[in-house]
Amino acid sequence: MQKLIWVVAAAAIMLAGTPGVSSADGGFKSIDYPTAGGIQGRADVYDSKNESATLVLLFHQAGWSRGEYREIAPKLVKQGYRVMAVDQRSGGTVNGVRNETHSRAKRMGLARDYLDAYVDMEAALAYARKELGAVRIILWGSSYSAALVFRLAADDAANVVGVMAFAPGEYFEKQEGPDYIRAFSRRVEQPLFVTSSKKEREQVKPIFDASPAKKKILFTPASRGQHGSRALWRKWSDNDVYWASVDGFLERYAPAMPPPQN
């Protein structure tokens, strides 16, 4: 009996460490990317039929993990995009998916506040370019990472063809001042999409307005809406209007494949 218990436990451990594939989530493999502090970050790279397609780099919101995108990523893949959903060290568990980057940073005694996670975003972008060969990348953030994608797009713009921010804000005012994210937004010229819940419009609009991008969309729902990328989850009755705005932006300004050159 004891031997049987050990066999079952060992099998459970093996499954837990195996890249997951399911009909609900779509096919993906979990990979590790090198990041600051001597640790490996974790990300899910979703299966794609077109390795030359635009890659969407997904960053989660506070307290969560790459699991924020288990429902969203397959839809983007279906539209022709490559997708990489990233764990940053500031996070936790959502949709049954533990944030492995956070766990590893914690074991090493590394700082795990919002701004500390920026190094993981930088490292994930570098991995997407070098290891995945991505030459067109969309930066997509949620809540605190929605703010930090403005910094990432401003500081490391090569190959970035679009920025999508779900509920950005001046979340770092105490550490960096009241104009921290707007200062980066003033340097973001790539096509820009910003959205939020209805009540957050006044929070996100100054950041949106600061960008000189000529191709940009600010979407605010007529309904109450949701905070962050979870607004796209099917559990919310207004997810369809969020998806319509996202799809419209992607199709118009950041398609999976660029139109052929004449």
N, C-alpha and C positions, 0 to 999 in steps of 0.2 A: 504493500500500500504506500509506504514511504517512497519507494522507488518510483511509483506511478506519479505521485505528487511532484517529485523533482522533474520528471519528464515533461509534465504539463507546464510547470513553471518555466522550464527552459524553452519550450515551444512558444510560450507567451512572450518571453523576452526577445526571441528571434523575430517574431512577428512585429513587435513594437519597433524594432530597429530596421525593418524592411520598408523601402519606398512603397507608398500605397497606391493602389489603383482600384477605383470602384466606379460603378455606373452612375452613382450620384455625384461624385466629385470630379469625374473625368480622369484621364490618365495623367500621372505625374510621378516624378522621382524626387526624393529629398536629397539635396546635395549640401556639402559644407564648403564655405568660402572663407579664406583667411581674412581676419580683421584685427583691429588694434588690441593690445593687451595680451598677445600671445594665445588667443583662442580662435576657434573656428566658429563662424556664424552658420546658421542653418537657413535653408531656403527650399522652396518647392519649385521645380522647373516643370511646367506642364508640357505634355506632348504636343507637338505641332507637325503638321504635314508640310510646312513650308519654312525651312530654316533661314530663308532670306527675308522673311516677313519682319515688320516692325515689332520690336519687343516692348511689352508693357512691364515696367518694374514697379511692383506693388509693395507699399509700406503701410503697416497697420497703425492703429490708434493706441492710446494709453491703456496699459494693463492687459493688452491682448497679444496675439501672435499672428503668424501667417494664416492661421485658421479663419481669420476674418474674410478671406477670399476663396474659401473652398466652394462656395456657391457662385461667386462672381467670375472667377478665373475661367472655368469651362465655357462660359458664354463668350468671353473675349476670344478664346481659342476658336470657338465655332465661327466667329466673325473673321477669322484668318490671322489673328495675332499670335505671336509667341508671348509667353507669360512666365515671369519669375516672381513669386511671392516670398517676401523676406521676413525673417525674424530679426528685430532689433533688440538690443540688450535692455531697453526700457520696455517692459511688457509683462505678459503673464499667459493665461490660458483662455481660449475661446473656442467654442464649437468642438470641444474635446481635444483640441490641439495645443500641446504645451509649447511654450516659447523656449526652444533649446538654447538660443543665443543668451537669453536672460539667465537660464540655469547655469550655463558654463561661466558666464561673467560673475555670477553670485559665488560659485565655488572658488573662483580665483580672487574674490574680494575686490572686484572692480566696481567702480561707480556705475550706477544704472539709472540716472535721471534722464529727462528728455534730451537735453543737449548732449549728454554722453553718448546717445544713440546715433549721433550724426556720423561718427566714424564708421559705423556699420553700413549706413546708407552709402557713404563714399566707397567702401570696400565692395558692396554689392554691385554698384555701378561699374567699378573696375573689373569685377568678375564677369559681368554681362558682356563687356567689350572684349576682354582678352580670352576668356574660356568659352563663351557662347558665340563669339564672333558677331555680336550685334552692332550694326552700323547705323540703325535708326532706333532710338529709344524714347519712350514716353515715361516720364516720372509721374507717379500717381501716389498721393499721400492722403492720410486720413487723420484728422484732428492734429495732434502735435507734429506728426510727420507731414501733414499737409502744409504746415508752416515751413518745415525744414526743406521741403522740395524746392522752395523759392531760393533758399541758400545754395542748394546743390546745383540747381540750374544756372544760377549766377556765377558760381565758383568753378564749375566744371561743365561747360556747355557743349563740348565736343560730342557730336552724334545725338544730342538731345533734340528731338523734333516736336516735343509737346510737353506741357506741364498740366497736370490735373490735380486740383486741390479740393478735398472734401472737408469743409469746415476749418480752414486755416484761421489763425488768430495770433495776436501778440502775446503768446503764452509765456514768453521769456522776459517779460518787462522788468521783473525784479532783478534778474541777473544782467540783462543787456540793454535795458532802456525801452521806452515806449514805441520806438520807431524801428526796432531791430529787423523785423520781417519786411516791413515796407521798404527799408533801405535795399534789401536784396531784390524785392519785386521791381524796383526801378531799373534793375539790370536784366530783367527777364524779358526777352524779345521774342521768344518762341511762342507759337500758338498756345493760348492759355484758357483753361476751363476751371471755373470756381463755382462751387455750390455749397449749400448748408441747409439747416432747418430754417423755417420762416423767421423765427426769433433771432437767429444768428446773422441775418443779413447785414445789420449795421456793423457787426464785428468783422465780416469778411470784405465788405465793399471797399474800405480804404486800401486794403492790400491789393485788391483787384484793380482799383483805379490807379494805383501807383505804377503798374506795369505799362511800359510803352508799346507792348505788343499790339500789332495792327489787327491780328486775328485773335479775338478773345470773346468768351461767352461767360456771363454771370447768370446762373440759373437759381431762382428762388421759387419754391413751390407755393401754390395758393393754399395748400393744406398745411398742417402743423410741421410735417417733415421729420427728418431724423438727423442726428449728429454723426458725421463721418460716412465712410463707405458703406456702412450697414444700411444706409438709405436704399440700397439696391437689393437688399434681401427680399425674397418673395413674401415673407411674413407680413410686410407692411403694405397696406392697401394702396399707397401712392407710389410704390416702387416703379410702376410702369412709366410715370411721368419723369422720374429721375433717369430711367433707362433711355427714354426718348431723347432727353437732352444730351446724355452721354453719347448715344449712337449718332446723333446729329453732329456733334462736335468731331467725333472720330472720323466719320465719313467725309466731312467737309474739309477738315484741317489736318488730320493725322491718320490717314488711311493705312491699312495693313500693308498695302503695296502702293508705292507712288505711281501716279499715272505715267504711261510711257512718254518718253521725250520725242518730240517731232524732229 
